[in-house]
Amino acid sequence: MIMADKFDSYREALVVEKRTLWNNLPDIPDEHKKLLTSVFHQHPEKCQHLEYIRVPTGFCRQLTITTEDLLWGESLLK
């Protein structure tokens, strides 16, 4: 069940699982994806598409990375 589409500090405190979806983006090397994934999950409030999915023990934070997110993440890595 999807609970929200914006940053929610209450649900953030209950996040027990994290997922990252890389839909329709250019091929990115796996090592670079790992680094970007870390950046995105450190700042989930900055991502364009954020969902909280209810799981038995809390919430799963699912980020669907957009082109805008990718540009933002790349700027932090420079």
Contacts in CASP RR format, 6 or more apart in sequence:
PFRMAT RR
TARGET T0000
AUTHOR 0000-0000-0000
METHOD contacts of the structure
MODEL  1
MIMADKFDSYREALVVEKRTLWNNLPDIPDEHKKLLTSVFHQHPEKCQHL
EYIRVPTGFCRQLTITTEDLLWGESLLK
1 53 0 8 1.000
1 54 0 8 1.000
2 51 0 8 1.000
2 52 0 8 1.000
2 53 0 8 1.000
3 11 0 8 1.000
3 51 0 8 1.000
3 52 0 8 1.000
3 53 0 8 1.000
3 54 0 8 1.000
3 59 0 8 1.000
4 11 0 8 1.000
4 50 0 8 1.000
4 51 0 8 1.000
4 52 0 8 1.000
5 49 0 8 1.000
5 50 0 8 1.000
5 51 0 8 1.000
6 50 0 8 1.000
7 44 0 8 1.000
7 45 0 8 1.000
7 50 0 8 1.000
8 52 0 8 1.000
11 52 0 8 1.000
11 59 0 8 1.000
11 61 0 8 1.000
12 44 0 8 1.000
12 61 0 8 1.000
14 58 0 8 1.000
14 59 0 8 1.000
15 52 0 8 1.000
15 58 0 8 1.000
15 59 0 8 1.000
15 60 0 8 1.000
15 61 0 8 1.000
16 55 0 8 1.000
16 57 0 8 1.000
16 58 0 8 1.000
16 59 0 8 1.000
16 60 0 8 1.000
17 55 0 8 1.000
17 59 0 8 1.000
17 60 0 8 1.000
17 61 0 8 1.000
18 41 0 8 1.000
18 60 0 8 1.000
18 61 0 8 1.000
18 62 0 8 1.000
18 63 0 8 1.000
19 60 0 8 1.000
19 61 0 8 1.000
19 62 0 8 1.000
19 63 0 8 1.000
20 37 0 8 1.000
20 40 0 8 1.000
20 41 0 8 1.000
20 62 0 8 1.000
20 63 0 8 1.000
20 65 0 8 1.000
21 62 0 8 1.000
21 63 0 8 1.000
21 64 0 8 1.000
21 65 0 8 1.000
22 28 0 8 1.000
22 33 0 8 1.000
22 65 0 8 1.000
23 64 0 8 1.000
23 65 0 8 1.000
25 65 0 8 1.000
25 67 0 8 1.000
25 70 0 8 1.000
28 36 0 8 1.000
28 70 0 8 1.000
35 77 0 8 1.000
36 65 0 8 1.000
36 70 0 8 1.000
36 73 0 8 1.000
36 74 0 8 1.000
36 77 0 8 1.000
39 73 0 8 1.000
39 76 0 8 1.000
39 77 0 8 1.000
40 46 0 8 1.000
40 47 0 8 1.000
40 63 0 8 1.000
40 65 0 8 1.000
40 69 0 8 1.000
40 73 0 8 1.000
41 61 0 8 1.000
41 63 0 8 1.000
44 50 0 8 1.000
44 61 0 8 1.000
44 63 0 8 1.000
46 69 0 8 1.000
46 72 0 8 1.000
47 63 0 8 1.000
47 65 0 8 1.000
47 66 0 8 1.000
47 69 0 8 1.000
48 64 0 8 1.000
48 66 0 8 1.000
48 68 0 8 1.000
48 69 0 8 1.000
49 63 0 8 1.000
49 64 0 8 1.000
49 65 0 8 1.000
49 66 0 8 1.000
50 61 0 8 1.000
50 62 0 8 1.000
50 63 0 8 1.000
51 61 0 8 1.000
51 62 0 8 1.000
51 63 0 8 1.000
51 64 0 8 1.000
52 59 0 8 1.000
52 60 0 8 1.000
52 61 0 8 1.000
52 62 0 8 1.000
53 59 0 8 1.000
53 60 0 8 1.000
53 62 0 8 1.000
54 60 0 8 1.000
63 69 0 8 1.000
END
